[in-house]
Amino acid sequence: MIPVLLVLLLALLLFGAGFAVKLLWWVAIAVLVVWLLGFVMRGTTAGGSRSRWYRW
């Protein structure tokens, strides 16, 4: 009975890890799209120099 429970627990952990990794891929793609849109949508300043879309 205990080996069956251990196998089921292992399957549950692997399923949870696989779901988390897939979710992180979607988050990474969304961040990449926002990052690329920041380059496309940035404006220029009156001085003619290129402005930064980030604040650091």
N, CA and C atoms as a LAMMPS dump frame, in Angstrom:
ITEM: TIMESTEP
0
ITEM: NUMBER OF ATOMS
168
ITEM: BOX BOUNDS ff ff ff
-5.0000000000000000e+02 5.0000000000000000e+02
-5.0000000000000000e+02 5.0000000000000000e+02
-5.0000000000000000e+02 5.0000000000000000e+02
ITEM: ATOMS id mol type element x y z
1 1 1 N 0.822 -1.199 0
2 1 2 C 0 0 0
3 1 3 C 0.867 1.265 0
4 2 1 N 1.946 1.251 0.744
5 2 2 C 2.815 2.434 0.818
6 2 3 C 3.505 2.703 -0.523
7 3 1 N 4.016 1.684 -1.242
8 3 2 C 4.604 1.99 -2.56
9 3 3 C 3.601 2.618 -3.536
10 4 1 N 2.346 2.193 -3.467
11 4 2 C 1.33 2.775 -4.345
12 4 3 C 1.122 4.245 -4.007
13 5 1 N 1.079 4.562 -2.726
14 5 2 C 0.921 5.953 -2.298
15 5 3 C 2.132 6.799 -2.713
16 6 1 N 3.315 6.22 -2.626
17 6 2 C 4.512 6.956 -3.038
18 6 3 C 4.509 7.229 -4.548
19 7 1 N 4.076 6.259 -5.326
20 7 2 C 4.004 6.462 -6.771
21 7 3 C 2.959 7.523 -7.115
22 8 1 N 1.822 7.489 -6.447
23 8 2 C 0.797 8.502 -6.683
24 8 3 C 1.276 9.888 -6.265
25 9 1 N 1.999 9.968 -5.16
26 9 2 C 2.551 11.251 -4.712
27 9 3 C 3.582 11.768 -5.703
28 10 1 N 4.42 10.886 -6.217
29 10 2 C 5.414 11.283 -7.215
30 10 3 C 4.731 11.768 -8.497
31 11 1 N 3.692 11.079 -8.932
32 11 2 C 2.963 11.504 -10.126
33 11 3 C 2.321 12.87 -9.913
34 12 1 N 1.783 13.103 -8.734
35 12 2 C 1.173 14.392 -8.425
36 12 3 C 2.215 15.501 -8.426
37 13 1 N 3.382 15.241 -7.86
38 13 2 C 4.45 16.247 -7.854
39 13 3 C 4.945 16.554 -9.261
40 14 1 N 5.11 15.527 -10.081
41 14 2 C 5.575 15.754 -11.451
42 14 3 C 4.534 16.492 -12.283
43 15 1 N 3.261 16.205 -12.074
44 15 2 C 2.211 16.929 -12.779
45 15 3 C 2.205 18.403 -12.368
46 16 1 N 2.357 18.663 -11.075
47 16 2 C 2.39 20.045 -10.59
48 16 3 C 3.592 20.802 -11.123
49 17 1 N 4.747 20.141 -11.192
50 17 2 C 5.948 20.791 -11.721
51 17 3 C 5.791 21.07 -13.214
52 18 1 N 5.212 20.144 -13.94
53 18 2 C 4.998 20.359 -15.371
54 18 3 C 4.04 21.512 -15.636
55 19 1 N 2.995 21.612 -14.843
56 19 2 C 2.044 22.715 -14.992
57 19 3 C 2.711 24.045 -14.67
58 20 1 N 3.539 24.088 -13.62
59 20 2 C 4.219 25.324 -13.24
60 20 3 C 5.197 25.763 -14.321
61 21 1 N 5.915 24.811 -14.917
62 21 2 C 6.873 25.154 -15.975
63 21 3 C 6.137 25.689 -17.202
64 22 1 N 5.021 25.079 -17.562
65 22 2 C 4.246 25.558 -18.708
66 22 3 C 3.707 26.955 -18.435
67 23 1 N 3.252 27.202 -17.225
68 23 2 C 2.763 28.53 -16.854
69 23 3 C 3.879 29.561 -16.926
70 24 1 N 5.082 29.193 -16.491
71 24 2 C 6.212 30.123 -16.549
72 24 3 C 6.598 30.448 -17.987
73 25 1 N 6.455 29.494 -18.901
74 25 2 C 6.724 29.786 -20.313
75 25 3 C 5.76 30.832 -20.844
76 26 1 N 4.47 30.724 -20.503
77 26 2 C 3.486 31.71 -20.953
78 26 3 C 3.776 33.085 -20.357
79 27 1 N 4.196 33.113 -19.083
80 27 2 C 4.556 34.392 -18.453
81 27 3 C 5.764 34.997 -19.155
82 28 1 N 6.759 34.175 -19.493
83 28 2 C 7.956 34.674 -20.175
84 28 3 C 7.606 35.23 -21.559
85 29 1 N 6.704 34.587 -22.267
86 29 2 C 6.296 35.088 -23.581
87 29 3 C 5.569 36.421 -23.445
88 30 1 N 4.706 36.547 -22.441
89 30 2 C 3.989 37.808 -22.225
90 30 3 C 4.962 38.94 -21.887
91 31 1 N 5.955 38.665 -21.058
92 31 2 C 6.942 39.685 -20.709
93 31 3 C 7.757 40.086 -21.938
94 32 1 N 8.105 39.125 -22.772
95 32 2 C 8.846 39.424 -23.995
96 32 3 C 8.038 40.32 -24.93
97 33 1 N 6.743 40.061 -25.069
98 33 2 C 5.894 40.885 -25.927
99 33 3 C 5.818 42.313 -25.389
100 34 1 N 5.638 42.454 -24.081
101 34 2 C 5.583 43.799 -23.484
102 34 3 C 6.908 44.513 -23.664
103 35 1 N 8.005 43.792 -23.51
104 35 2 C 9.328 44.383 -23.672
105 35 3 C 9.545 44.871 -25.106
106 36 1 N 9.14 44.06 -26.079
107 36 2 C 9.277 44.472 -27.484
108 36 3 C 8.35 45.634 -27.819
109 37 1 N 7.143 45.641 -27.26
110 37 2 C 6.247 46.773 -27.487
111 37 3 C 6.812 48.059 -26.902
112 38 1 N 7.585 47.965 -25.846
113 38 2 C 8.22 49.141 -25.267
114 38 3 C 9.192 49.781 -26.238
115 39 1 N 9.885 48.995 -27.028
116 39 2 C 10.787 49.554 -28.029
117 39 3 C 10.011 50.191 -29.182
118 40 1 N 8.909 49.577 -29.571
119 40 2 C 8.143 50.086 -30.704
120 40 3 C 7.412 51.378 -30.34
121 41 1 N 6.874 51.45 -29.146
122 41 2 C 5.997 52.55 -28.778
123 41 3 C 6.71 53.709 -28.075
124 42 1 N 8.003 53.65 -27.948
125 42 2 C 8.676 54.745 -27.255
126 42 3 C 8.698 55.994 -28.136
127 43 1 N 8.615 57.129 -27.49
128 43 2 C 8.586 58.382 -28.247
129 43 3 C 9.953 59.021 -28.279
130 44 1 N 10.061 60.061 -29.064
131 44 2 C 11.308 60.825 -29.124
132 44 3 C 11.108 62.139 -28.391
133 45 1 N 12.184 62.664 -27.867
134 45 2 C 12.109 63.925 -27.133
135 45 3 C 12.34 65.083 -28.087
136 46 1 N 12.116 66.3 -27.586
137 46 2 C 12.261 67.491 -28.42
138 46 3 C 13.721 67.73 -28.791
139 47 1 N 14.649 67.262 -27.974
140 47 2 C 16.056 67.482 -28.249
141 47 3 C 16.608 66.583 -29.342
142 48 1 N 15.846 65.633 -29.777
143 48 2 C 16.302 64.754 -30.838
144 48 3 C 17.011 63.512 -30.333
145 49 1 N 17.307 63.455 -29.058
146 49 2 C 17.957 62.252 -28.529
147 49 3 C 16.91 61.178 -28.277
148 50 1 N 17.345 59.959 -28.293
149 50 2 C 16.413 58.846 -28.09
150 50 3 C 16.085 58.723 -26.613
151 51 1 N 14.817 58.622 -26.318
152 51 2 C 14.398 58.528 -24.921
153 51 3 C 14.392 57.075 -24.479
154 52 1 N 14.479 56.898 -23.195
155 52 2 C 14.428 55.547 -22.631
156 52 3 C 13.003 55.228 -22.227
157 53 1 N 12.576 54.006 -22.483
158 53 2 C 11.228 53.6 -22.071
159 53 3 C 11.229 53.046 -20.655
160 54 1 N 12.411 52.903 -20.08
161 54 2 C 12.502 52.442 -18.695
162 54 3 C 13.074 53.573 -17.848
163 55 1 N 13.007 53.431 -16.525
164 55 2 C 13.346 54.544 -15.655
165 55 3 C 14.647 54.364 -14.893
166 56 1 N 15.446 53.305 -15.159
167 56 2 C 16.634 53.153 -14.353
168 56 3 C 17.794 53.912 -14.924
